[in-house]
Amino acid sequence: MTEHNHASIILSLANRFLDFLDCRSRSKSWPFVVFFIAIGISLFSWVPHYPTVSDFIKTPYGAAKTWWLEHPFKAVPVEQFFPVSERHIGFNAGIASHLDKMTYRAFLPMLNLVAPFGIWTLVAACHLGVLTILYFSYRLVANQVEDNVSGALACWAVSSCYAGQYGFNDFYLGDAAAVGLLLVAMFSRQSVWTCLLILMASFTDERACTAAPLVLLFHYLRDVDPEKERYNNASFVRDVIRK
């Protein structure tokens, strides 16, 4: 079989697969099908290992994280968990540096005040964050390109890479919760909710502040009317020529 025949067979199978997805995407249950397939891909790629949570709590890092969850807007007393003589040794240096930045990452500690499950509040928030990432990846792409199949493929692509798995993996950090909040902010069409969600994401991880202008740019580009912009630009050019 020649290379050309191989390519033709692969292209034919791809087209049949896309036709199948296009047919299925017209059903009302399609978003749920996409979502659960994405969860399956994510969990197949990286299965959470929950027994490590009990071991994590017993470590100095786990004890410091638990303290942080119980004391919103307060600096973690790093020396209480990592003595000065040990703070700068090996892996401890990175952990101590991370804990130094936790003062204003207060959204999850405040959430822990409402649902006081300690470290499990953090685990649950990260899991919810990654589920949010998967679902709104589909909704955002599908809405923007007006194609449910493209939205599904984008969602499954996210679920198969680290961005769609680290909420099930690095569930002690809270990054997935921050990214999930930003995606919901992108999806929202209410300016008050958008600003509130960006604020919540920023108090989950301060790096969300740097993404805020991109979220607002997305809102501007999504809501702009190309026909109206083209008319306004043409009117501006005509006025300049007349002057």
Disulfide bonds with the S-S distance in Angstrom:
none
